[in-house]
Amino acid sequence: MRRKLVVGNWKMHGSRPANAELLSALIGARPFAADVAVCVPAVFLTETAATLASTELRWGAQDVSPHEQGAYTGEISAGMLAECGCRYVITGHSERRAFHGESDLLVAQKAKAALARGVTPIVCVGETLAQREAGETEAVVKRQLSAVIHQLAHCASEIVVAYEPVWAIGTGRTATPEQAQAVHAILRAQLQAATGRGEAMKILYGGSVKPDNAATLFAQADIDGGLIGGASLKAADFIAICRAAA
Ligand code: PEP
């Protein structure tokens, strides 16, 4: 039985007072039956680490450099994230693929850099609406995941995968549980074939998860929790979603 995982992706939101309020509500709502983490803007990692250090809640970042160190102005290395106690880092979020031109190869290199420093990459894959309508969903997500599997080789079983259909992110439009489950099953089969450990790996769903749809999504056989954007910024909503993951 895979333990569920719920991860909040704060994106470029937050402020010291707002973060303190949100984290304190989360701490007060424990315990959860699922593992829970928040991926916060990098400048808030140290404070988040200090706030959550004595709890079982985990934290992470939203991006990482593929490089170990060097003259890469503005970048943050996996070693630095590890020093901040990060358990996770999101790689290949569709916003980074779309707005920062991240390729499948770069996403894979970032995932590799993270794992090398003991930070678990949450690798996002997902199709656009046009790709779905063209019947390309399976080919797109398999291609995205395959780049990571190829780069990581035998370590590929250590990642967390997040299926995030681009058309469902921040749009209020959620994949139906059946649509999400169908893609999760494809991804799990691909992971199983490549690593032999696919059955033990976590595959999260992300895309307009809310308190009222979380339980049905999480009840699907291959959905092991969620990557939550907008709703992770509202304490009551995020807590309700965490509770839906039992
Ligand atoms: C996300 O950004 O990863 C996400 C799933 O966003 P939202 O929940 O707002 O759709």
Residues whose N, C-alpha, C, O or C-beta is under 5 A from the ligand:
A	BS01	PEP	N9 A168 I169 G170 T171 G206 G207 S208 V209 L227 I228 G229 G230 A231
